[in-house]
């Protein structure tokens, strides 16, 4: 087991045993998240629901099936991305997470980000979005990426919203189709620059990667 795998295993154990807020008294199981440590895309939801609380896995049930359908639309599988949430335990009755609950879980997500170092972070819903877009409204900024160092943050409407309001489904599907272009742009930015051409040597012809990318 690599050092990163060991650290992630320890982090997972901490989350499962966490008692830092009152949600530990009402949960069936904490939901640390799942996916490969080399995932290029990280999906961050809001908090586990009933099915997640029972199974200990993120995005299962109807919203999970819709997310897997969305991933398939951009030629990705669930086991190729990492999926987690801002709050790791289910708030009773699926209510909104309280400020103290958000604060208690914040270090866990921060450590996950440090270990994963994804190219694209996709926020699902307004509470996940608020970490990178404070004070913004999800219906105004969804589908509009923001650069964060050498990665992109991409806010989306939560998939569960489409289960309650069918008019959101087309919007969510359209936004999902933008992720491949973000991935391509982030990959190019993380490729080490080519060594300088020695004086007198012919300069290689510039290809498409040298052009400024127009994402959307």
N, C-alpha and C positions, 0 to 999 in steps of 0.2 A: 504494500500500500504506500502510495506517494505521500509526501508531506501535506500537500493540498487535500488529498483524500482523508488523511488523518484529522486535519483541522476541521474539515466539513463534517466528518463523523462526530467529532466532539461537539461542534456547534449544534448539530441535529439533536444530540442527546440533551444538551442544555435546554433547547426549545421544548422538547418533550417533557422535561421535568420542571419547567419554569413555573414559579409561583409569584411573579413580580406584580401581578394585578389580580383583581377579583375574578377575572374570567377563568382562572385556573380552578375555581371552585365549581363552576357550572359546566365546564367542557367535558366531553367524553375523551377527546384526544386533541392535542395540539397538532397543527399541520405545518411542518417546517417547509415543505415544498419538495419538488423532485425534478430531476433532469441531469444531463451530463455536465461535468464540471467545465468542459470546453465548449459549452453551448455559446453560440454567437448571439442568440436572442434570449432575453430574459423578459418574461411576462410577469407583471406585478399586479395582483388583484387587490381587493379591499380587505376582506376577511372571510374565513370559512363560513359556509352555510351548513344546513342540517346534514346533507350527504357527506360533506367533507369532514365534519365533526365525527361522524360515525366511522368513516373509512380511514381517516388520517391522511387522505390524499387531496391535493388541490384540484379544483375544477372537475368534479365528477357530477353525475346526474345530467339534467338537460343542458345546463350551461356548459358543462364540460364537453358534451357531444357536439354542441354548436362550435365551441372553440376548436375542436379537432377537425370539424368540417372547414372552418376558416383556414386552418393551417394547411389542409390539403389543397386549398385553392391557390396557395403559393408554393406548392410542392415541398411542404415540410410535414414532418410527423411529430407527434407529441414527444417521442423519445429523443428528438433532436434539439429541443428547446428546454429551457429551465422555466418552471412555473412556480411561483410563490405568491404571497400576499403581504400586505403591509402589517396587518394584525394576524397573529398566528393561531388564535383561538376564536371560536364562534361567540359573538355577542348574543345573549339570550334573545330569542324571537327574531333573530336577524336584524336587530336594531343597528343604528349607526354606531361605529366605535366611539367611545368616549375619549376626551383628550388624554387622560391618564393611561388609557389602554394603548393609544397610539405611541405615547412616550415610552411606555414599558417595552414595546416591541421594536422601537427604532434602532437600538444597537444591533439587533439580530439581522435586520435587513442591511444595515451598513456593512456588517461583516460578510454577509453573503455577496454583496456587490464587490467587495475587495477580493474575495476568493475567486469569483466567477469572471470578473472583468469583461462583461459582454460588449459587443459592438453596438447593439441596439437594445434599449430598454423600452418596452411597450407597457404603458400604464393603462389599466383597465378600470374605468370608473373614476369618480371625482376624488375619492380619498387617496388613491394611489397617485393620481395626477397632481394633487396639491403639494406633494413633496418637491416637485420640480417647477410647478406653475402655481405658486401661492396666489390666492385672490382671484384666480381665473375661473371661468364657467366652462364646464366640459362641452356644452352644446355650442360654444363659440369657438373653441380652439381645437376640437377633435380633428385628427388628421393633419395637424400642422406640426412638423418636427422641430425640435430645438437641439442645437449642438451643445454638448457638454464635454469639453475637452476633445478627446478623439473618439467619442461615441455620439449617438443620437438618442434623444428621448422622444418618444412618439406617443401622444395621448390618444386613446380610443374610448368610445362609449363601452360600458361593460356589456359583455355578451348577454347577460341575464336581462338587460333592458329590452332586447329584441323579443324575449319570451313574454313580456308584459305589454309592449307597444310595438306592433309589427312594423310600424313605419320606420323604426330604427334599424331594421334588419338590412335594408339596402345600403344605408349609410355605413354601417359596420363593415359590410362586405367590401364596399368601395375603399374604405380606409385601409383595410387589410392588404389590398393589392398594392399599396404604396411601399410596403416593407421591403420587398426585394431590392428596389432602387436604393433605399437607405443602407441596406447591407452592403451593396456593391460600393457605395461611396465610402462607407466606414472601412471596408477592407482595403481599399486603395490608400486611404490615409495612414493605415498601419503598416503598409509595406515599406521596408527600409528604403531610403533613397538610393539610387544607383550611384556608384563611385564616379567622381568627376572624370571627364574625358581628357586625356593627356594632350598637351599642345601639339598640334600637327596631325593628330589623328582625326579621321572623318567623324563628324557628328552623326549619330544614328537618327534616322528619320523618326519624328515624333508620331506616336500613334494616338488612338482615341483616348487613352488614359491621361494624356497630357491636357486634354480639353477640360474646361470648367464644366462640372456636371450640373445640368439643370434637372433637379429632382422632380418637380411637379409643375 
